Each structure stands twice: as structure tokens, then as C-alpha cells.
Amino acid sequence: MKIISHIQTDHVDKLLKRARRAGRTSQRNYLVCQYLGSFDAKLHATLKAHGAMRPHRRPDLAKLVTIASGLDPWKGTNEPVRVHWKPKDTPPGHRTVLEFGIENRALQYLVRDVLIAVLELHPNQYATRGGVHAAIRHTKQALIDGYLWAAELDINDCYPSFDEEKLSSLLPLPKEVTDHVIISRYLNLPSGFSCIEDSLGDDHEGDAITPGANSAARRGTPQGSAASPIVAEAMVAIALKAVPPLGVIIAYADNVLLLAKTKSDRDSMTKALLAAFEAHPVGRLRLSPRTFAPGEPVEFLGHRLTLCKGGVRVEPDVDNKQKFEAEVKCELAYLNRTKSAAARRECLRRLEEYIQSWTASFKLCDDIEAFRSDWLARAQAQFKEAPKSASEKKNPMNNTVSKTFKLHADQKEIVEAALKHAKEKSGTAHDTVALELIAQQFMGTGLAFEDLESAMAAEYKKAGDLDEFLTKVATHVEEITGKSVQIVVGV
């Protein structure tokens, strides 16, 4: 691209190397400021930001030089920031996610690059060095080496938990840069939210909701910022220094996995890490620990690792599998009923792209190639098969049918509990997908109840009459026990 000719890449790399090798703090701070003020570095960051944006939101390439020239990390930008709510991976609840324009993104990449260069992280932190796959490879090797007692810990609400005032003293940046690029306090946020539904092919474009409720988006560092992961790594690195060297430490952003060869070593490491986060200089950080004993699968970063004969089996964890299958089956059902050729082609394209992307994120898993081929074949087969129930409407992309149910209070409670349970198990945020999963379960197994009380309550509702219900109960008890039964109801 023509824009590349404006960037002196060698100059950018030299600035970063000099900052990384600085021997004295004062020298490092000077070089950091020199890098942040460099036009080459700004243009380099702007180009990165441009590539990270969704295509329809990218500015014209011809404008990037002008945009880079106007960047000032000490003052930030007044560019509006889009605010979304996104369902959490483990319902219920939402997380606040910010979507940035080219100016904010460029400033974040500018600061991120210099932080990656000068921060002293733990050698086994992987968010900016190898990513998830490197962390999983290390975990697999640790299990092979006999580190079978494990504890997985992640920070609750990590980014909003950082104290903004304390954060500025813990990062090798000028305070003004931390204030206007790293934290959320001075961002130009709108007065409303959009809701991101976590579904296949979603374009993150929801309707505005909850006007004025943007206080949550102003706490700590923003979710969605290119600089936030490296900041989280820096804060985690401080705590990791307190962990005794009794085993293996593997970290990715705000997730930490501790592995040891004995239970006492694992527990000592876990206790030390929890105490370090409790007294963290950036503010009190709370963790949710899970422990794994030898023989149990270790779950980390969406993967499930099981020690077996010949090595370690790696696969997606149950939640990720269920979420994937729910999303794909929903799209296959759409293909099954949609008549329009154009809509079917678009659905197939979206479905194949999702399958390829999802399986690529789990490329270290055993049999993932066969898994991908199987689901792609299913998609192709469903695409080729004639629709079984086609809509005659002109807009097949909205091929839905409305059904209205009137529920008694107790029925409403049961239905809502069932939908919530199905959402939690599958990872979907949609009532319709949850309802479909419940229906599929019923078609496969019929009615099933957790206990006798639930079964009897359902039978009573179906009978509609007390005498008829008691007669059925007495008959069943007689059949089971072989004895005569008489039920007397008091008045």
C-alpha cells in the first residue's frame, strides 16, 4: 500500500529497542516519551488500528497520515466511543465492552507497543507472547512432566477493578498518557448502550438501551482497548513475584494456572497468589480459584487437558462445545427451512466462516481436523438438501414464526428456570435457541424429572382433578408394592 512508504519501520524498531535496553529509569522514561512523540511510531500504530477495525468503520487510507499527525497521547482524543453490553461467558450478567474509533485505537496501539517493549513480565505470561496456543502447549508439557496438582484462578471483573490513581504509578508511562489512553475516566462516552448478542454472525450492532447508565464503563481500564491486556499482564506480573517456585506458573492476561507435583506445593502457591492479589498495589483484586487433582481433566483458557496413556488429550471444554453446537445447529435449522437461494448462500458462507474460525482457535485439540471436516460436510449437505418448510414471504432473512403462550404463575416459574438452565449449559443468549435445545432433549428422552415431587406435581396438573390424581397414585403404588392401598384425604 502507498501508505507504507511514509513509515520508517526501522526507526520505530530502533526506538523500541533503545527503550527496552535502557539501563536507568530516567533514560528509559526519556526514550518512552521520545517514542510516543515520534511521527513514525504514530503512523505505524494508526495503520495497525486501521487493520483491526471492522471494514465498514475504517476511514479512507488516504486520511491516515493526517490522523497520525494529529495524535497526542498526552492529551488523548475527544473521539466518541461506542459502549456495548455483552453477555458473560458464564451467565448471568453482562460485561461492558467499548468499541473505539481510529484515533483511540491508534493511541492504544502506540502505548501498547512501548509497554510490551519495556515491561518486565513473568517469562510464562502469554497474552502478548505466543497467545493461548503457547499457554496450552506449556500446560500440556507440564502435565507430561508430572505436575498434576493444578489450580486455575482468574480475576473477578479484572479491568474495572484497577484503581486509576494507583495504576499511573505502576506503569512506565507519563501520568497524562495513562489518564488519556489507558484508563476509561476521560473517554467521550455516549449516553446509552448497545447490546451485543453473543451469536454467530452478529455484527455487534444492538439497539440503544439504558440511557445515561455509563458509569460502569468509566471504571478502571476499558474492555475492548488494545492496551488493556498488556496492562492486565503487568498487574498480574507484580503478584506472580510473590509465588514461591514450587511448581509451574502459566498466565494469560487475568487467568493464571498453577501446577505442582504435590498437593501441599500447589496449595502453598495458591495461598501466596491469593494473598498477593488481596494486597495488590493497584487495588484489592479478588480471584475465583478452581482446583484439579491428579487424574482430573485440567480446564484452562477454554481447553480441557486430560492425562492419558501416551500423553495428554486436548479438547475444547464442555461449555465451548455446547455453545458451538447450539450456534451451528441454529444455522442448520435456518438452512433447513429457508427457500431463498441468496439467503441460503449467505447462511452457508457465514456458517462455514464460523466453523473455520472456531476450529482454528482450538487447533491444538486432538481430532480437530476431523471435527471441522464433519461439521463443514453437514453444512454443505444441508445446503444442498431442499428446504423442508419454506417461507413464502419476500424477506426470507427474517423467516420466523411467532407463538404466544399464556402461562399460570407456577408454569411461568418452571419455563423461565428451564430456559435459564439451557442458556447456562449451552452458552447461548437467545430464548429461542434455549427452547429448541429443550425441545430436542424432550424428543430424545421424553419427560424426565429431577425428583418424585416434580413428577407428581406434573401428574397432578395433567389430571386436573384431585380424586383422579389420587386414584392413579394408589394404582401405581399397588403395582409397585403388590399390596392394597387406600388413600384418605382429610377435610
Secondary structure, DSSP 4 states (H G I P E B T S, - for coil): -GGGGG--HHHHHHHHHHHHH--SHHHHHHHHHHHHH-HHHHHHHHHHHHHHS-GGGPPPGGGHHHHHHT--TTT----B-EEEEEE-SSSS-EEEEEE--HHHHHHHHHHHHHHHHH----TTB-TTTTHHHHHHHHHHHHHHTT--EEEEEEETTHHHHS-HHHHTTTSSS-HHHIIIIISSTTSB--S-EEE----TT--S---EESTT--SGGGSSS-TT-TTHHHHHHHHHHHHHTTS-SSSEEEEETTEEEEEESSHHHHHHHHHHHHHHHHT-TT----EEEEEE-TTSPEEETTEEEEEETTEEEEEE-HHHHHHHHHHHHHHHHHHHH---HHHHHHHHHHHHHHHHHHHHHTTTSTTHHHHHHHHHHHHHHHHHSPPSS---SS-GGG----------HHHHHHHHHHHHHHHHHH----HHHHHHHHHHHHHHH----SSHHHHHHHHHHHH-SHHHHHHHHHHHHHHHH-S--------
